[in-house]
């Protein structure tokens, strides 16, 4: 009886740790997706507002204001 209770408790704690792990992995992927989305928005904005395509990739290639 006591061993059965320990087994159930260990299974329960393992299930909780798995849920925490999956939440961490999910939050990592959401953060990765969000940063990629922001980078793509910045890239396409820089291409649309600059006369050179590489203005976002290489600093100093912006259109000089005279």
N, C-alpha and C positions, 0 to 999 in steps of 0.2 A: 504494500500500500504506500509506504513512504517512498520507495523507488519510483513508483508510478507518479506520485506527486512531483518529484524532482524532475522526471522526464518531461512532464507537462510544462513545468515552469521553464525548463531549459528550451523547450520548443517555442514557448511564448516569447522568451527573451530573444531567441534567434530570429523569430518572425519580426519583432520590433526592430532589431538591428538591420534586417534586410530592408524594411520600409525606410529607415533612415538613410541607408546606402542608396536606395533608388531615388529618394528625394534629392540627395546630394548630386547624383549623376544627372538627374533631370534639370536641376538648377544650373549645373555646369553647362549643359547643352543649350539651355535658354539664354544664358549669358553669352555663350559663343555665338549663337544665332543673332542676338541683339547687336553685338559689336560688329559682326559682319554686315548687318543691315545698315548700321550707322556709317561704316566705312564705304559701302556702296553708294549711299546717299551723298556723302561728301565727295566721292570721286565723280559722280555724274554731275553734281553741282559745279565742281571745279572745271569739268570739261565744258559745261555749258556757259560758264562765265569767263573762260579764258580763251585766248587765241591759240594756245598750244595744248595738245592732249596730255602731256606729261606734267602739267602744272601741279597736280596733286602729288605725283610720285617724286618729283625732284624739286626741292625748295629753291626759290630764286628764279623760277621760270615764269612768274606771273607777268602780266602785261605791264610794262613800265608806264607810270603816269608822268607826263611831261608838263 
